Amino acid sequence: MMVSEITPEEQTELDKALYDALNPLALAIRSRETGLPADRMWEADPAEVALSVLAAWKVMDVEVRRLTARAAATAGSYGASYEQLGAVWGITRQGARKKWPDAVSRPAPATAGKSALALFGGTAELAQSPSGGWCWTGMGADGASGTAAGGTLYATAEEAAAHAGAFLKEHALGAGDQS
C-alpha cells in the first residue's frame, strides 16, 4: 500500500474541517488565558491571538498523535505488520516499529509454551496447550513415566510444575525407602 495522496479539493475540505474544529478550542484557550469572553478574542494583540491559535494546534497535534497510535495499534491487532504500517505512513518498517513500538504483537518464540524441569533425578516437560492451559509429562528417576492425570490442564505453568515436581519426588530413587 502506498502513501495516500489527496486531491486539491479534498485538501480544501480537510483544511476547512480542521479550522472548524480548531476555532472553538482556540477561543477557549484564549478566553482562559486572558479572562476575556470568547467574542472579544480578536480585539487583542495579533501576536497574542496567533499564539493562542498555535497553542490550540499543539493540543490538536497531541490528540492526532494519540489517535494515530490507536489506529496503528488497531491495525496491528488485526494482523497488520510493521512493514505495512510503515508503507501507509511513508516510513520504513523500522521507523514504524520505533514510532509505534506496541502496535504489532510479536509471535511468541517456539519455546515459549514449553519448559523442562529436572528434580529428584527425574525430568518433566511442561507444555502449554493452544487453549492456554498447561500440562506435563515426566520420567522419574526410577524409570516410571507419568502425565497430568486424565489430561488435566492447569491454569499456570507454576501449577503444572508443582504437580510434575510431586510426581518426580514420588519416583525418585530410594523414594519408596523413605518413611
N, C-alpha and C positions, 0 to 999 in steps of 0.2 A: 504494500500500500504506500502510495506516495503522499507527500505533504499536500494537504488540500489548499488550493488557491481559491480565492473568492473573486467574484466579478465586481466591477466598479459600482454597480447598482447595489449588490449585497454589502459592499463596504459602506456605502452611504446609509443604508438601513441599519447596519451594525453601529455606526457612529451615532446615529440618532437614538437608537435604543440605549446605548451606553450613556450618552448625555442625559437622557430622560431618567435613567437610574441614578446617575451621579448627582444631579441638581438637588434633590431633596436632602441627600447626605451632606453635600457642600453647604447648603443653607443651615442645616442643623449644627454642623461643626462651627460655622461662622457665628451663629447665634450663641452657642455655648461659650466661645472664646471671647466674644465682645459683650455679651449680655443684651445685645440689641435684638429686636424682633427680626424674624427672617425677611420680612418685607422691606427692611432698611439695609439689607446686606450690600447692595450696590452703591450706597451712599458713602462707603468707607474708602480709605486709601486704596487705589487699584492694586498696589503690591500686596497689601494685606488680604484683599479679596482673592487675588491669584494664589496666594499661599494657602488659603482655605480650600480652594479648588484642588490644589496639589495634595493637600492633606487627605481630601476625600478620595483622590485617585490612589493614594497609598493604601487606604483602607480597602478599596476595591481590588488592588493588586494582591494584597494578602489573602483576600477572600477567593479570588480567582486561582491563586496557587493552591489553596486548600481544596477547592472543588476539583482542580486538575489532578491533584494527588488522589482524591477519591475516585475520579474517573479511571485513572491508571490502575488503582487497586481493584476496581470492579472488573476492568478488562482482564487483569491478571487472575482474578478469581474464576473467570470463565475460561481460562486456559491460554490467554494471550502471553506471548513470550516477551522478554526484554527487547529482542530484535524487532518484533512487531511494534511495540510501544515506541521504540526509537525511530522506526521508519515513519510512523504517524507524526511524531514530534519533530522530525528532521534532524535527529541526532543519532549517534552510534548506539549499539547495544550496550556498550559500557557506560555511555553517557546516560542512557535511560536507567540503568541499574544504580548509578550514582544519584540521579535526580529523584527516583522513587525506589529506595532500597528494599521496601517491604511489599512492593506491588505484586511481585510474582513469587509464589511459593515454590521453593526448590524441592524436587523429589527427594525423599529420604534415601540415604545410602542403602545399598542392598543388605548390609549387615545391621541396619538399624533395628529390624524386627527379630534379631537373634542375638543370643549371648550364651556363653559357656560358663559352667560352674564346676569347680573341682574341690571336693570336700571329702574327708574321711577315706581317701584313697580311691574314690569313685568320681565319675563325671556325669554331668547332666547338661542338656542343651535346652535353653528356654527359647520359645518361638512365639511370635505374635501372629495371630490369625488375621485374615483380611477384615474380620469384624472388629478387630481391636483387642480382643481378649488374648490372654497368654496361657500357654500350656507348656509341659515339659516332658522330656523322655530322659531316662538315665540308666547308667550301668554302675551298679555298686561294686565295691572292691571285692566282694565275694562272688562276683560274676552274675548276680541277679540283675535282670533288667526290669524297668518299670516305666510307667507313664502316668500322667494325670488320670485319676480314677474316672472311668466312664467318659473319657473325652472332656472332662471338666475344663472350662476356660475361666481363668482368674482375671480379676479386674486390672491388676498391675503386674509388672514384671517381678516386683519385690514379693508379692504374694505367691506367685508361681515358684520363685526361688526358695521361699520358705518351705513349701511342700516338697520340692525336689531335695532340699537340704535334709529334711526329715527322713526321706527315703534313703539318701546316701548314708546318713548316720545309722539307720537301722541295718544297712547292708555293708557296714564297714567290717574289715577283717577283725575277727575276735569280738564282734558286737554281741553275738549270742552268748559269750562267756561272761558279759558284764551283768551284774545284778543291781 
